[in-house]
């Protein structure tokens, strides 16, 4: 009986990512009954065997670039496995690419929060296909700077139909949008771009240049930055023109990325590609920032979801794995590690959803508008920064079973860094925080007042520490990360306290705000009941 399989945990599939997440259920208490039923259905889908297999296949059978057909004609096509298209079809059908632009009575004033809940659970299944989903949703914010373009494109983007066919946009049942910002010589410093835009008759432009990272190259159009006569401007560049001809976008190769492998990212060159200006001439960065703000929210929500999925796998494994005479989960040190990790996931989830709430309420509440502007880079920084270390620790909890490619932990671990790097790396986020502090310090007055109110007595002294950190950062740019992390942890603690998270909030506050600097997990002391923390946040489902 050398091949009898013993002492292995059963698959996590067959449960529900919704019902197994009490914190998410609590965050969604104000959602309408139809939305909550939909989230329950999505939670079951995310953990179904079929969906898990699609996620695996989409990342094993990676995209392939075909530059020419067999007769030698240039075609510039990226081929995807059917599993990728199936994932896209499902996410488009539930409106991940469009719901914040719709007027659903079931979502009312909570469009961003509802979408964030959907996005959070979908990220637990597969994140690569969410790149074009994110860009499509966020690009409409940039197109609003040009009402004519918004009227033309928005109705075709928000159809909730996924159309992978190679046709002109006007002939398709649904559209996706991508973007091309960075270039070889500049990267994040987009003002160093060399792509040029020459004005044509009728308000159109011809773009000539290259893009070093252009994600989702099979999108129907792209937002690009290029230098026109009035300075760096934003342009909408279709991939296929109205008459069916290609628009001179020549894909050179696909990036061989560490993770995010189901999603194609390309290098592209173009000579005379036709585009229309979006927003005002010379205001390209300002125009694109409306899009970037939304994508930064998605980065935080997605990494919160990935962390949730990774830790759920670790908790499940340790509950079913026996070691040293009993369940691995019963080992005191393992419980401390898992509980410590669970606090970070809870803080990240609560903070990401808090940011989504500020997006919903910003139009009618100055305090929420201040939170959205000041805290978007803060939230994106902290949530995305902690994910790789947490997922590594989850992998270690599973030992060799977590390190092999058959386990989803390997994919989660490779996926996590992209959200930290994309749409502004850590230093860019920290510098954005300083920029807000210098230009509109009153925004942080609003933020700190909210943190103080929500923390109550438990946060005694926290606001004073934050103000001192702001004072230092105002004259010491190198301390920007210290300030950013302190703001994030304080805001996460405040949100957990506002939610009434009880022991969870207490443990987070005492170990993060009041505790000493920590480099690894498992640092909770005996004052906090580790098992209760885990069982509360990760209940065992039958």
C-alpha positions in Angstrom: 0.0 0.0 0.0 2.8 2.4 -0.8 0.5 4.7 -2.8 -2.4 5.1 -0.5 -2.9 8.9 0.0 -3.1 9.8 3.6 -3.0 13.0 5.7 -3.7 15.4 2.7 -6.1 18.2 3.0 -9.2 18.0 0.7 -9.7 20.6 -2.0 -11.1 23.9 -0.9 -13.4 23.8 -4.0 -17.1 23.3 -3.4 -17.4 26.0 -0.7 -18.2 29.7 -1.1 -15.8 32.6 -1.1 -18.8 34.7 0.1 -20.2 32.6 2.9 -16.7 31.8 4.2 -15.9 35.6 4.6 -17.8 37.1 7.5 -15.9 40.4 7.2 -17.0 40.8 3.5 -20.5 39.9 4.4 -20.5 42.5 7.2 -19.1 45.1 4.8 -21.9 44.4 2.4 -24.7 44.7 5.0 -26.1 47.8 3.3 -26.3 46.2 -0.1 -29.7 45.4 -1.6 -31.0 41.8 -1.4 -30.6 41.2 -5.1 -26.9 42.3 -5.0 -26.2 40.1 -1.9 -27.8 37.1 -3.7 -25.6 37.8 -6.7 -22.5 37.9 -4.5 -23.5 34.6 -2.9 -23.7 33.1 -6.4 -20.3 34.6 -7.4 -18.8 33.2 -4.3 -19.8 29.7 -5.2 -18.6 30.2 -8.8 -15.2 31.4 -7.6 -14.6 28.2 -5.6 -16.1 25.8 -8.1 -13.9 23.1 -9.6 -14.7 24.3 -13.1 -13.7 27.9 -12.5 -10.5 26.8 -10.8 -9.6 24.7 -13.8 -10.2 27.7 -16.1 -7.9 29.8 -14.0 -5.2 27.2 -14.1 -5.5 26.7 -17.9 -5.5 30.4 -18.6 -2.1 30.7 -16.8 -0.5 27.5 -18.1 -1.6 28.0 -21.7 -0.3 31.6 -22.0 -1.0 34.1 -24.8 0.9 33.8 -28.0 1.7 36.6 -30.5 1.1 36.0 -34.2 2.7 38.9 -36.2 2.0 37.5 -39.7 -0.4 35.0 -41.3 0.8 32.1 -43.5 0.9 34.3 -46.6 3.2 36.8 -44.9 0.5 39.5 -44.3 0.9 41.5 -41.1 -1.9 40.6 -38.7 -0.6 41.5 -35.2 -2.9 39.1 -33.3 -2.6 37.6 -29.8 -4.1 34.3 -29.3 -5.5 33.2 -25.9 -6.7 29.9 -24.6 -10.5 29.5 -24.5 -10.2 29.5 -20.7 -9.1 33.1 -20.7 -12.1 34.1 -22.9 -14.4 32.2 -20.6 -13.1 34.2 -17.6 -13.5 37.4 -19.5 -17.0 36.5 -20.6 -18.1 35.9 -17.0 -16.5 39.0 -15.6 -18.0 41.2 -18.4 -21.4 39.6 -17.8 -21.4 40.6 -14.1 -20.4 44.2 -15.1 -16.9 44.3 -13.6 -15.9 46.5 -16.5 -19.0 48.8 -16.5 -21.1 48.7 -13.4 -19.8 52.0 -11.9 -21.0 53.7 -15.1 -24.5 52.2 -15.0 -27.6 53.4 -13.1 -28.7 50.2 -11.5 -31.4 50.8 -8.8 -30.1 47.8 -6.9 -26.7 49.4 -6.4 -27.9 53.0 -5.9 -25.3 55.0 -4.1 -23.0 52.0 -3.5 -21.8 51.3 -7.1 -18.0 51.4 -6.2 -18.5 49.3 -3.1 -20.6 46.7 -4.9 -18.1 46.4 -7.7 -15.3 46.2 -5.2 -16.9 43.2 -3.5 -17.3 41.5 -6.9 -13.7 42.4 -7.9 -12.4 41.2 -4.5 -13.9 37.7 -5.0 -13.0 37.4 -8.7 -9.4 38.2 -7.8 -9.4 35.2 -5.6 -10.0 33.1 -8.7 -7.8 34.7 -11.3 -6.2 38.1 -11.6 -4.6 38.3 -15.0 -7.9 38.7 -16.9 -8.8 41.6 -14.6 -6.2 43.8 -16.2 -8.3 44.6 -19.3 -11.4 44.6 -17.1 -9.8 47.3 -14.9 -8.6 49.4 -17.8 -11.9 49.3 -19.6 -13.8 50.5 -16.5 -11.3 53.2 -15.6 -10.7 54.5 -19.1 -14.2 55.9 -19.2 -13.2 58.3 -16.5 -10.6 59.7 -18.8 -13.0 59.8 -21.8 -15.3 62.0 -19.7 -12.8 64.8 -20.4 -14.1 64.6 -24.0 -17.9 64.4 -24.0 -18.1 63.5 -27.7 -15.8 60.5 -27.3 -17.6 59.4 -24.1 -21.0 59.5 -25.9 -19.6 57.4 -28.8 -17.7 54.8 -26.8 -19.4 54.4 -23.4 -22.6 52.7 -24.7 -20.6 50.1 -26.6 -18.3 49.5 -23.6 -21.2 49.0 -21.1 -23.1 46.4 -23.0 -22.0 43.5 -20.7 -21.2 41.5 -23.7 -17.8 40.1 -24.4 -16.9 40.2 -28.1 -13.4 38.8 -29.0 -13.9 39.1 -32.7 -11.5 41.1 -34.9 -13.8 43.8 -36.2 -14.1 47.6 -36.3 -15.5 48.9 -32.9 -18.8 50.0 -34.5 -19.5 46.4 -35.6 -18.9 44.8 -32.2 -21.4 43.9 -29.5 -19.0 44.9 -26.7 -15.7 46.7 -26.4 -12.6 46.6 -24.1 -10.1 49.4 -23.7 -6.4 49.3 -22.8 -3.6 51.8 -22.4 -0.1 52.5 -23.4 1.8 55.0 -21.2 5.4 53.9 -20.5 8.3 53.9 -23.0 11.7 52.4 -22.9 13.6 55.5 -21.9 11.2 56.8 -19.3 9.0 54.2 -17.6 7.1 56.0 -14.9 8.6 59.3 -16.0 6.0 59.7 -18.8 7.1 63.3 -19.4 10.2 61.7 -21.0 8.1 60.1 -23.7 9.2 60.6 -27.3 6.0 59.6 -29.1 4.8 62.4 -31.3 1.3 63.3 -32.5 0.8 65.3 -35.7 -2.5 67.1 -36.2 -4.6 66.2 -39.2 -7.7 67.6 -40.8 -11.0 66.9 -38.9 -9.4 67.0 -35.5 -7.6 63.7 -35.8 -3.9 63.1 -35.1 -1.2 60.7 -36.5 0.9 59.1 -33.8 4.4 57.9 -34.3 6.5 56.2 -31.6 6.5 53.2 -29.3 5.2 51.9 -26.0 7.3 49.6 -23.8 4.4 48.1 -21.8 1.1 48.1 -23.4 -1.2 45.7 -21.7 -4.2 43.8 -23.2 -3.1 44.4 -26.8 -6.3 42.9 -28.2 -8.3 45.7 -26.7 -10.4 47.6 -29.2 -8.7 51.0 -28.5 -6.0 52.4 -26.3 -5.4 55.5 -24.3 -1.9 56.8 -25.2 0.3 59.7 -24.2 2.1 61.6 -27.0 3.6 65.0 -27.5 1.5 67.4 -29.7 2.4 71.0 -30.4 0.8 72.1 -27.1 2.7 69.5 -25.0 2.1 66.0 -23.7 -1.5 65.0 -24.5 -3.8 62.0 -24.2 -5.1 60.2 -27.3 -7.6 57.4 -28.0 -6.1 55.1 -30.6 -8.3 52.3 -32.1 -6.7 49.0 -33.0 -8.9 48.5 -36.0 -10.3 51.4 -38.0 -13.9 51.9 -39.1 -13.2 50.5 -42.6 -11.6 47.3 -41.2 -8.0 48.3 -41.8 -5.5 47.9 -39.0 -4.3 51.1 -37.4 -0.5 50.6 -37.8 0.0 49.1 -34.3 2.9 46.7 -34.8 3.4 44.4 -31.8 7.1 43.5 -31.4 6.8 40.9 -28.7 4.9 39.9 -25.6 6.5 40.4 -22.2 7.7 37.3 -20.5 6.4 38.3 -17.0 7.0 36.8 -13.6 3.3 36.6 -13.0 0.1 37.9 -14.5 0.7 35.3 -17.2 -2.8 34.9 -18.5 -2.8 38.6 -19.5 -0.8 39.7 -22.5 1.5 42.7 -22.2 3.2 43.9 -25.3 5.8 46.1 -26.8 4.4 48.1 -29.7 5.7 50.4 -32.4 3.6 52.6 -34.7 4.0 55.0 -37.5 1.1 57.2 -38.4 -1.5 55.5 -36.1 -4.7 57.4 -36.1 -6.0 58.8 -32.9 -8.3 61.5 -31.3 -7.2 63.8 -28.5 -8.8 63.2 -25.1 -9.1 66.2 -22.8 -7.3 69.5 -23.3 -4.1 69.9 -25.3 -1.0 69.6 -23.2 -3.0 68.1 -20.3 -2.3 64.4 -21.0 -1.1 63.5 -17.5 -4.0 65.3 -15.8 -6.5 63.6 -18.1 -5.0 60.1 -17.5 -4.9 60.6 -13.8 -8.7 60.3 -13.6 -8.2 56.8 -15.0 -5.2 56.0 -12.8 -7.1 56.8 -9.6 -9.7 54.1 -10.4 -7.0 51.5 -11.3 -5.2 52.2 -8.1 -8.4 51.3 -6.2 -8.5 48.0 -8.2 -4.9 47.3 -7.3 -5.7 47.4 -3.6 -8.9 45.5 -3.9 -7.3 42.8 -6.0 -4.3 42.2 -3.7 -6.7 42.1 -0.7 -8.6 39.4 -2.5 -5.4 37.5 -3.4 -4.2 37.6 0.2 -7.6 36.4 1.3 -7.5 33.4 -1.1 -3.9 32.5 -0.1 -4.6 32.6 3.6 -7.8 30.7 3.2 -5.8 27.9 1.5 -3.3 27.9 4.4 -6.0 27.8 7.1 -7.8 25.0 5.3 -4.6 23.0 4.9 -3.6 23.3 8.6 -7.1 22.3 9.8 -6.8 19.0 7.9 -3.1 18.2 8.1 -1.9 16.2 11.1 1.6 16.8 12.5 3.3 16.0 15.8 0.4 14.0 17.0 -2.5 16.3 16.2 -4.0 18.7 13.7 -1.4 21.2 12.5 -3.9 23.9 13.2 -3.8 23.1 16.9 -0.1 23.9 17.3 0.1 27.2 19.3 2.8 28.7 17.1 0.9 27.9 13.9 -2.2 29.6 15.4 -0.2 32.7 16.2 1.2 32.9 12.7 -2.2 32.4 11.0 -3.9 34.9 13.3 -1.3 37.5 12.8 -1.7 37.1 9.0 -5.5 37.2 9.3 -5.3 40.6 11.0 -3.4 42.0 8.0 -5.8 40.6 5.5 -8.7 42.0 7.6 -7.1 45.4 7.7 -6.4 45.4 4.0 -9.9 44.3 3.1 -11.6 46.8 5.4 -9.3 49.6 4.2 -9.8 48.8 0.5 -13.6 48.8 0.9 -13.3 52.0 2.9 -11.6 53.6 0.0 -14.4 52.3 -2.4 -16.9 53.9 0.0 -15.2 57.3 -0.2 -15.4 57.1 -4.0 -19.2 56.5 -3.7 -19.7 59.4 -1.3 -17.2 61.9 -2.5 -19.6 63.9 -4.6 -21.8 64.8 -1.6 -19.4 64.7 1.3 -16.3 66.9 1.5 -14.7 64.6 4.1 -15.1 61.6 1.8 -13.8 63.5 -1.1 -10.7 64.4 1.0 -10.3 60.7 1.9 -10.5 59.6 -1.8 -7.9 62.1 -2.9 -5.5 61.9 0.0 -5.7 58.2 0.8 -5.9 56.5 -2.6 -2.0 56.3 -2.9 -1.8 55.4 0.8 -4.1 52.4 0.5 -2.6 51.3 -2.8 0.9 51.5 -1.3 0.3 49.5 1.9 -2.1 46.8 0.7 0.0 46.0 -2.3 3.3 46.1 -0.3 2.2 43.6 2.3 0.8 41.0 -0.2 4.0 39.2 -1.3 5.3 38.7 2.2 1.9 37.4 3.4 1.5 35.0 0.5 5.0 33.7 1.1 4.1 33.0 4.7 0.9 31.3 3.6 3.0 29.1 1.3 5.3 28.2 4.2 2.3 27.2 6.3 1.6 24.6 3.7 5.2 23.5 3.3 6.0 21.7 0.1 2.3 21.4 -0.7 2.2 25.2 -1.1 5.4 25.5 -3.1 4.4 23.3 -6.1 2.7 24.7 -9.2 -0.3 22.5 -8.7 -1.3 24.6 -5.7 -2.8 28.1 -6.4 -0.3 29.6 -3.9 2.4 29.7 -6.5 0.2 31.7 -8.9 -0.9 34.1 -6.1 2.7 34.7 -5.1 3.8 35.5 -8.6 0.7 37.7 -9.2 1.0 39.9 -6.1 3.9 42.1 -7.1 2.3 43.4 -10.3 -0.3 45.4 -8.4 2.5 47.0 -6.4 4.4 47.9 -9.5 1.5 48.8 -11.9 0.0 52.3 -11.7 2.8 53.7 -9.6 5.4 51.7 -7.5 5.9 52.3 -3.8 8.0 55.4 -4.1 5.6 56.9 -6.6 2.7 56.4 -4.2 4.7 57.8 -1.3 5.7 60.9 -3.3 2.1 61.3 -4.3 1.2 61.5 -0.6 3.8 64.2 -0.1 2.4 66.1 -3.1 -1.1 66.2 -1.6 0.5 67.2 1.8 2.3 70.1 0.1 -0.6 71.3 -2.2 -3.7 70.6 -0.1 -2.8 69.9 3.5 -6.3 70.6 4.6 -7.3 67.2 3.0 -5.3 65.4 5.6 -7.0 67.5 8.4 -10.2 65.8 7.2 -8.6 62.4 7.1 -7.1 62.7 10.5 -10.3 63.9 12.0 -12.1 60.8 10.7 -9.4 58.5 12.0 -9.5 60.1 15.4 -13.3 59.8 15.5 -13.4 56.2 14.5 -10.5 55.0 16.7 -11.9 56.7 19.8 -9.9 56.1 23.0 -8.1 53.1 21.5 -6.3 55.5 19.2 -5.1 57.9 21.8 -2.0 59.6 20.5 -2.3 58.2 17.0 -3.2 61.5 15.4 -0.4 63.2 17.2 2.1 60.7 15.8 0.7 61.2 12.3 1.0 64.9 12.5 4.6 64.6 13.7 5.3 62.3 10.8 3.8 64.8 8.4 5.9 67.5 9.8 9.1 65.5 9.3 8.0 64.4 5.8 7.4 68.0 4.7 11.1 68.7 4.9 12.5 65.2 4.5 11.3 63.5 1.3 13.1 60.3 2.2 10.7 59.7 5.1 7.7 59.5 2.8 7.3 55.8 3.1 7.2 56.0 6.9 4.4 58.5 6.8 2.5 56.5 4.1 2.6 53.2 6.1 1.6 54.9 9.3 -1.4 56.5 7.6 -2.4 53.2 6.1 -2.2 51.2 9.3 -4.0 54.0 11.3 -6.8 54.2 8.7 -7.2 50.4 8.6 -7.4 50.2 12.4 -9.9 53.0 12.4 -12.1 51.2 9.9 -12.0 48.0 11.8 -13.0 49.9 15.0 -15.8 51.7 13.1 -17.2 48.3 11.9 -17.3 47.0 15.4 -14.8 44.3 14.7 -14.2 43.7 18.5 -11.3 41.4 19.2 -10.1 41.7 15.6 -9.9 45.5 15.9 -8.3 45.3 19.4 -5.6 42.9 18.2 -4.9 44.9 15.1 -4.6 48.2 17.0 -2.4 46.8 19.8 -0.1 44.9 17.5 0.1 47.4 14.7 -0.4 50.8 16.2 1.0 50.2 19.7 3.4 47.3 19.0 7.0 47.4 18.1 8.3 47.2 14.6 7.9 43.7 13.1 9.5 41.9 10.2 7.8 38.6 10.3 4.4 37.0 11.2 3.7 35.2 14.5 4.3 38.1 16.8 1.0 38.2 18.6 1.2 37.8 22.3 -1.0 35.7 24.6 -3.4 38.6 25.3 -5.0 37.9 22.0 -6.9 34.6 21.4 -5.4 33.5 18.1 -7.9 30.7 17.6 -10.8 33.0 18.0 -9.4 35.4 15.5 -8.9 32.7 12.9 -12.2 31.0 13.5 -14.0 34.4 13.3 -12.5 35.5 10.1 -12.1 32.0 8.5 -15.0 29.9 9.8 -14.8 26.2 8.9 -17.6 25.4 6.5 -19.2 22.0 5.9 
